[in-house]
Amino acid sequence: MHAIKDSVHDYITLGPVARDLLDTAVVQRLRHVKQLSTVRLVYPSANHTRFEHSLGVYHLASRALDHLGIGGDRARHVRAAALLHDVGHGPYGHQTEEVIRRRTGDHHDEIGWLLDDTEAAAVLRGHNLDPDRVAALVRGEDELGQLISGELDVDRMDYLVRDAHHTGVPYGTIDVGRLIRELRYRDGRLVLAAGNVQTAESLLLARALMNGTVYRHHVSRIAGAMLERASERLLDAGSDGRNEGSNASVDVAEFRRMADHDLLVALRATTPDLARRIEYRDLYKRAVWASLGDVPADVVEMDRAETRAAAADIAERAAVARDDVILDVPARPRFKESRSRVVVDGSVQQLSDASELVGALRAAERAQWRLGVYAPADAVPEVGAAAESVLGLA
């Protein structure tokens, strides 16, 4: 057995499969993809990577399997899935996820294409593991897939404590040990044992607090929106033949395998101003920052094409360049964790039915929702006025 020192879980012991997978290119790339992408522009110490996080998920999955008494071939597949669960992320992780999905239809947890005739697939087969089965577990399929991707998954447990540790905030603190010890299977569903409503609530509360203070911080959102705009321009330049033969010609297959620094280098060729601003934190400012109650319902529900058209209309009315206006309309708040299942009085209930706290947290999430319109500082007054007119804001 090989042990690795981790900043959160102390020593992580690797089995033979994990040790061999660790040296593959798809896993090593994660050393160069930051876990919190643009959040590090707000919290300077948040420089941890998806490589560290993947090791943490592997460690917690191993602990959960041991607790649940699951071993043999089934456990070996789950451990492999835990280590590989993030290899489908593109550069800057979630910040480019929608750009990739719009062009490929793939979510980041679809890793089957990465395990097809690759070094990682060869390692899995060399240890008598099925790459397709591992990919299905990463997607959350089968009852054991819930450990990797579900309401009570070890992915969430690790990133909450790891992100809190590296940002220095106290809000993601959860009792990982208790969460793992209280896991049970009931009729093929992963649940928390009786007496653990508060345990489940702690996971929900930690996520809600981290959303407001870390994950959805307005500076990170602005930088992320700028990065998405620049990434679209980069892929458009590659797909329509512009800059053919230059470093600017990038297709989506190449794009999704980039590391963070590769993307910044590529962006300099197609969107040098946006690339410079992202790299040196010279970000756009908020021209509009509107709450859910002040935004018309049809604006909240706008699709991508409608959002881009509205941003172009705002730019035209404000007499600024199109790239000087970014309209950021987040999805309505969703509380996946509220569907966690807990045993109450002998029966399995969703946390949303067993906890009065869920309703309050849902209301708080709605209150924190904001539509953003971003522009260079010198264009904020004109863009703000134009946005209010175009979007019909109160």
C-alpha positions as CSV (number, residue, x, y, z in Angstrom):
1,M,0.0,0.0,0.0
2,H,1.1,3.5,-0.8
3,A,0.2,6.5,1.4
4,I,-0.1,10.2,0.4
5,K,-0.2,13.0,2.8
6,D,-3.3,15.2,2.4
7,S,-4.0,18.6,3.9
8,V,-7.6,17.6,4.9
9,H,-7.6,13.9,5.6
10,D,-4.0,13.4,6.7
11,Y,-2.7,10.2,5.1
12,I,-4.6,8.6,2.2
13,T,-3.7,5.0,1.5
14,L,-3.9,3.9,-2.2
15,G,-4.5,0.4,-3.4
16,P,-2.9,-1.1,-6.5
17,V,-5.6,0.2,-8.9
18,A,-5.5,3.7,-7.6
19,R,-1.7,3.8,-7.6
20,D,-1.6,2.9,-11.3
21,L,-4.4,5.2,-12.2
22,L,-2.7,8.1,-10.5
23,D,0.1,8.1,-13.0
24,T,-2.2,8.2,-16.1
25,A,-2.4,11.5,-18.1
26,V,-6.1,12.0,-17.5
27,V,-5.6,12.0,-13.7
28,Q,-2.3,14.0,-13.7
29,R,-4.0,16.7,-15.8
30,L,-6.1,17.4,-12.7
31,R,-3.0,18.8,-11.0
32,H,-3.4,21.8,-13.3
33,V,-7.2,22.4,-13.0
34,K,-8.0,24.4,-9.9
35,Q,-10.9,23.1,-7.8
36,L,-12.4,26.6,-7.3
37,S,-11.5,28.2,-10.6
38,T,-12.3,31.9,-10.4
39,V,-13.1,31.8,-6.7
40,R,-9.3,32.1,-6.1
41,L,-9.6,35.7,-7.4
42,V,-11.5,36.3,-4.1
43,Y,-9.8,33.9,-1.7
44,P,-6.1,33.9,-2.6
45,S,-5.4,30.7,-0.7
46,A,-8.0,28.7,-2.7
47,N,-5.4,27.2,-5.0
48,H,-6.2,23.6,-4.4
49,T,-6.7,21.3,-7.4
50,R,-9.1,18.7,-8.6
51,F,-6.3,16.2,-8.2
52,E,-6.3,16.7,-4.5
53,H,-10.1,16.6,-4.4
54,S,-10.1,13.3,-6.4
55,L,-7.8,11.8,-3.8
56,G,-10.1,12.9,-1.1
57,V,-13.1,11.5,-2.7
58,Y,-11.3,8.2,-3.2
59,H,-10.4,8.2,0.5
60,L,-14.0,8.9,1.7
61,A,-15.4,6.3,-0.7
62,S,-13.0,3.7,0.7
63,R,-14.1,4.6,4.2
64,A,-17.8,4.4,3.2
65,L,-17.4,1.0,1.5
66,D,-15.6,-0.4,4.6
67,H,-18.4,0.9,6.9
68,L,-21.1,-0.5,4.6
69,G,-19.3,-3.9,4.4
70,I,-19.0,-3.8,0.7
71,G,-15.8,-5.4,-0.7
72,G,-14.5,-7.4,-3.6
73,D,-15.1,-6.5,-7.2
74,R,-17.9,-4.1,-6.5
75,A,-15.7,-2.0,-4.1
76,R,-12.8,-2.0,-6.5
77,H,-15.0,-0.5,-9.2
78,V,-16.4,2.2,-6.8
79,R,-12.9,3.2,-5.7
80,A,-11.7,3.5,-9.3
81,A,-14.8,5.6,-10.1
82,A,-14.1,7.9,-7.1
83,L,-10.6,8.6,-8.2
84,L,-11.7,9.2,-11.8
85,H,-14.9,11.1,-11.1
86,D,-13.6,14.5,-12.1
87,V,-11.5,13.7,-15.2
88,G,-14.3,14.9,-17.5
89,H,-14.0,18.5,-16.3
90,G,-12.6,21.0,-18.8
91,P,-10.3,23.9,-17.9
92,Y,-11.5,26.0,-15.0
93,G,-13.9,23.2,-14.1
94,H,-17.5,24.3,-13.8
95,Q,-16.8,27.7,-15.3
96,T,-16.5,26.1,-18.8
97,E,-18.9,23.2,-18.3
98,E,-21.8,24.9,-20.1
99,V,-19.6,25.9,-23.0
100,I,-18.6,22.3,-23.5
101,R,-22.1,20.9,-22.9
102,R,-23.6,23.2,-25.5
103,R,-21.1,21.9,-28.1
104,T,-21.0,18.2,-27.2
105,G,-24.1,17.4,-25.2
106,D,-21.9,16.0,-22.5
107,H,-22.0,16.8,-18.8
108,H,-18.7,16.6,-16.9
109,D,-19.7,13.3,-15.3
110,E,-19.8,11.6,-18.7
111,I,-16.3,10.1,-18.8
112,G,-17.0,7.1,-21.1
113,W,-15.3,8.9,-24.0
114,L,-12.2,9.4,-21.9
115,L,-11.9,5.8,-21.0
116,D,-12.2,4.5,-24.6
117,D,-8.9,3.1,-25.7
118,T,-6.8,5.3,-23.3
119,E,-4.1,4.6,-20.8
120,A,-6.6,4.8,-18.0
121,A,-8.8,2.1,-19.7
122,A,-5.8,-0.1,-20.1
123,V,-5.0,0.2,-16.4
124,L,-8.6,-0.7,-15.5
125,R,-8.6,-3.7,-17.7
126,G,-5.2,-4.7,-16.5
127,H,-6.7,-4.9,-13.0
128,N,-9.8,-6.8,-14.4
129,L,-12.1,-3.8,-14.1
130,D,-14.7,-2.8,-16.7
131,P,-14.2,0.9,-17.9
132,D,-17.9,1.1,-18.9
133,R,-19.0,0.0,-15.4
134,V,-16.7,2.6,-13.9
135,A,-18.1,5.3,-16.1
136,A,-21.7,4.3,-15.1
137,L,-20.8,4.6,-11.4
138,V,-19.4,8.1,-12.1
139,R,-22.8,9.0,-13.6
140,G,-24.4,7.9,-10.4
141,E,-26.0,4.8,-11.9
142,D,-26.6,1.6,-9.8
143,E,-27.1,1.7,-6.1
144,L,-23.3,2.1,-5.5
145,G,-23.2,5.0,-7.9
146,Q,-25.1,7.0,-5.3
147,L,-21.9,7.1,-3.3
148,I,-20.1,9.0,-6.1
149,S,-23.0,11.1,-7.4
150,G,-26.1,11.5,-5.3
151,E,-27.6,13.5,-2.5
152,L,-25.3,11.9,0.1
153,D,-22.3,11.4,-2.0
154,V,-18.7,11.5,-0.8
155,D,-17.8,14.0,-3.6
156,R,-19.9,16.7,-1.8
157,M,-18.5,15.7,1.6
158,D,-14.9,16.2,0.4
159,Y,-15.4,19.4,-1.5
160,L,-17.2,21.2,1.3
161,V,-14.6,20.5,3.9
162,R,-11.7,21.0,1.4
163,D,-13.0,24.3,0.0
164,A,-13.7,25.6,3.5
165,H,-10.2,24.6,4.6
166,H,-8.5,26.3,1.6
167,T,-10.6,29.5,1.6
168,G,-10.3,29.9,5.3
169,V,-14.0,30.2,5.9
170,P,-15.8,28.2,8.6
171,Y,-19.0,27.6,6.8
172,G,-18.3,24.3,5.0
173,T,-17.5,22.5,8.2
174,I,-19.4,19.2,8.5
175,D,-18.9,16.0,10.5
176,V,-17.7,13.7,7.7
177,G,-17.0,10.9,10.1
178,R,-20.6,10.8,11.4
179,L,-22.1,11.2,7.9
180,I,-20.1,8.1,6.7
181,R,-20.9,6.1,9.8
182,E,-24.6,6.7,9.5
183,L,-24.9,5.7,5.9
184,R,-27.2,2.8,5.1
185,Y,-28.9,1.2,2.1
186,R,-32.7,0.8,2.2
187,D,-34.4,-0.7,-0.8
188,G,-31.4,0.2,-3.0
189,R,-31.4,3.8,-1.8
190,L,-28.6,5.4,0.2
191,V,-30.0,6.9,3.4
192,L,-28.9,8.1,6.8
193,A,-29.9,6.0,9.8
194,A,-32.5,7.0,12.3
195,G,-31.7,10.0,14.5
196,N,-29.8,11.8,11.8
197,V,-32.1,14.6,10.6
198,Q,-29.7,17.1,12.1
199,T,-26.8,15.4,10.4
200,A,-28.5,15.7,7.0
201,E,-29.4,19.3,7.8
202,S,-25.7,20.1,8.5
203,L,-24.8,19.1,5.0
204,L,-27.6,21.3,3.6
205,L,-26.7,24.2,5.8
206,A,-23.0,24.0,4.9
207,R,-23.7,24.0,1.2
208,A,-26.1,27.0,1.5
209,L,-23.5,29.0,3.5
210,M,-20.7,28.2,1.1
211,N,-23.0,29.2,-1.9
212,G,-23.5,32.7,-0.5
213,T,-20.0,33.4,0.7
214,V,-17.7,31.4,-1.7
215,Y,-19.2,29.6,-4.7
216,R,-21.5,32.5,-5.8
217,H,-19.4,35.5,-4.7
218,H,-20.1,38.3,-7.2
219,V,-16.4,38.7,-8.2
220,S,-16.1,35.0,-9.0
221,R,-19.3,35.2,-11.0
222,I,-18.1,38.2,-13.0
223,A,-14.8,36.5,-13.8
224,G,-16.6,33.3,-14.6
225,A,-18.9,35.0,-17.0
226,M,-16.0,36.8,-18.7
227,L,-14.2,33.5,-19.0
228,E,-17.2,31.8,-20.6
229,R,-17.6,34.7,-23.1
230,A,-13.9,34.4,-24.0
231,S,-14.1,30.6,-24.3
232,E,-17.0,30.9,-26.7
233,R,-15.0,33.3,-28.9
234,L,-12.1,30.9,-28.9
235,L,-14.2,27.9,-30.0
236,D,-16.0,30.1,-32.5
237,A,-12.7,31.0,-34.1
238,G,-11.8,27.4,-34.4
239,S,-15.1,26.2,-35.7
240,D,-15.6,28.8,-38.5
241,G,-12.0,28.6,-39.8
242,R,-10.8,31.9,-38.6
243,N,-7.1,32.0,-37.6
244,E,-6.6,28.6,-39.2
245,G,-3.2,27.2,-38.6
246,S,-2.6,29.5,-35.6
247,N,-2.7,28.8,-31.9
248,A,-6.2,30.4,-32.0
249,S,-7.7,27.4,-33.9
250,V,-9.0,25.2,-31.1
251,D,-11.8,22.7,-31.4
252,V,-13.9,21.5,-28.5
253,A,-12.1,18.2,-28.3
254,E,-8.8,20.0,-27.7
255,F,-10.5,22.6,-25.5
256,R,-12.0,20.2,-23.0
257,R,-8.6,18.5,-22.4
258,M,-6.8,21.8,-21.7
259,A,-5.5,22.7,-18.2
260,D,-6.2,26.2,-16.7
261,H,-3.0,27.7,-17.9
262,D,-3.4,26.3,-21.5
263,L,-6.7,28.1,-21.8
264,L,-5.4,31.4,-20.7
265,V,-2.6,31.2,-23.2
266,A,-5.1,30.3,-26.0
267,L,-7.4,33.1,-25.1
268,R,-4.7,35.7,-25.5
269,A,-4.8,35.0,-29.3
270,T,-8.6,35.5,-29.8
271,T,-9.8,37.7,-26.9
272,P,-6.6,39.5,-25.7
273,D,-8.5,42.1,-23.6
274,L,-10.7,39.6,-21.8
275,A,-7.7,37.3,-21.3
276,R,-5.7,40.1,-19.8
277,R,-8.5,41.2,-17.5
278,I,-9.1,37.6,-16.2
279,E,-5.4,36.9,-15.7
280,Y,-4.7,40.2,-13.9
281,R,-8.1,40.5,-12.1
282,D,-9.0,43.7,-14.0
283,L,-12.6,42.6,-14.1
284,Y,-15.8,44.1,-15.3
285,K,-18.1,45.8,-12.8
286,R,-21.7,45.3,-11.9
287,A,-24.0,47.6,-14.0
288,V,-27.1,45.7,-12.7
289,W,-27.4,43.4,-9.7
290,A,-31.1,42.5,-9.4
291,S,-32.9,40.2,-7.0
292,L,-35.4,37.6,-8.1
293,G,-38.4,39.7,-7.2
294,D,-37.3,42.6,-9.3
295,V,-36.7,40.5,-12.5
296,P,-39.6,39.7,-14.8
297,A,-40.4,35.9,-15.0
298,D,-39.7,35.7,-18.7
299,V,-36.2,37.2,-18.2
300,V,-35.5,34.6,-15.4
301,E,-36.4,31.8,-17.8
302,M,-34.5,33.1,-20.8
303,D,-32.5,30.5,-22.8
304,R,-28.9,31.0,-24.0
305,A,-29.9,32.5,-27.4
306,E,-32.3,34.9,-25.7
307,T,-29.7,36.0,-23.2
308,R,-27.2,36.7,-25.9
309,A,-29.7,38.7,-27.9
310,A,-30.7,40.7,-24.9
311,A,-27.0,41.5,-24.1
312,A,-26.5,42.6,-27.7
313,D,-29.5,44.9,-27.5
314,I,-28.2,46.4,-24.2
315,A,-24.8,47.0,-25.9
316,E,-26.5,48.7,-28.9
317,R,-28.6,51.0,-26.7
318,A,-25.6,51.9,-24.5
319,A,-23.5,52.5,-27.6
320,V,-20.7,50.2,-26.5
321,A,-19.1,47.2,-28.1
322,R,-21.0,43.9,-27.8
323,D,-18.1,42.3,-25.8
324,D,-18.5,45.1,-23.3
325,V,-21.8,43.7,-22.0
326,I,-22.3,40.4,-20.3
327,L,-25.7,39.3,-19.1
328,D,-25.6,36.7,-16.3
329,V,-28.9,35.0,-15.6
330,P,-28.3,32.1,-13.1
331,A,-30.7,29.2,-12.9
332,R,-33.4,29.3,-10.2
333,P,-32.0,28.0,-6.9
334,R,-32.1,24.2,-6.5
335,F,-31.5,22.2,-3.3
336,K,-30.4,18.8,-4.4
337,E,-29.4,18.0,-0.9
338,S,-33.0,18.5,0.3
339,R,-33.8,15.2,-1.4
340,S,-31.5,13.3,1.0
341,R,-33.2,10.4,2.7
342,V,-33.3,9.9,6.4
343,V,-34.9,7.2,8.5
344,V,-37.5,8.7,10.7
345,D,-39.8,6.6,13.0
346,G,-38.8,3.5,11.0
347,S,-39.6,4.9,7.6
348,V,-37.5,6.6,5.0
349,Q,-38.3,10.2,4.4
350,Q,-36.9,13.0,2.2
351,L,-35.1,15.6,4.3
352,S,-37.5,18.2,2.8
353,D,-40.4,16.4,4.5
354,A,-38.6,15.7,7.8
355,S,-36.9,19.1,8.4
356,E,-38.4,22.5,8.9
357,L,-35.0,24.0,8.2
358,V,-35.2,23.2,4.5
359,G,-38.0,25.7,3.9
360,A,-36.1,28.5,5.5
361,L,-32.9,27.7,3.5
362,R,-34.9,27.5,0.3
363,A,-36.2,31.0,1.1
364,A,-32.7,32.2,1.8
365,E,-31.4,30.9,-1.5
366,R,-34.2,32.7,-3.3
367,A,-33.4,35.9,-1.5
368,Q,-29.7,35.6,-2.5
369,W,-30.4,35.0,-6.2
370,R,-29.1,37.9,-8.4
371,L,-29.2,38.7,-12.1
372,G,-26.0,40.4,-13.1
373,V,-25.1,42.7,-16.0
374,Y,-21.4,43.4,-16.2
375,A,-19.4,46.0,-18.1
376,P,-16.1,47.8,-18.0
377,A,-16.0,50.4,-15.3
378,D,-16.3,53.4,-17.6
379,A,-19.4,52.0,-19.3
380,V,-21.3,51.0,-16.2
381,P,-23.8,54.0,-16.1
382,E,-24.8,53.7,-19.7
383,V,-25.0,49.9,-19.6
384,G,-27.0,49.9,-16.4
385,A,-29.6,52.3,-17.8
386,A,-29.9,50.4,-21.0
387,A,-30.2,47.0,-19.2
388,E,-33.0,48.3,-17.0
389,S,-34.9,49.4,-20.1
390,V,-34.2,46.2,-22.2
391,L,-35.0,43.8,-19.3
392,G,-37.9,45.7,-17.8
393,L,-36.4,45.8,-14.4
394,A,-38.3,47.3,-11.5
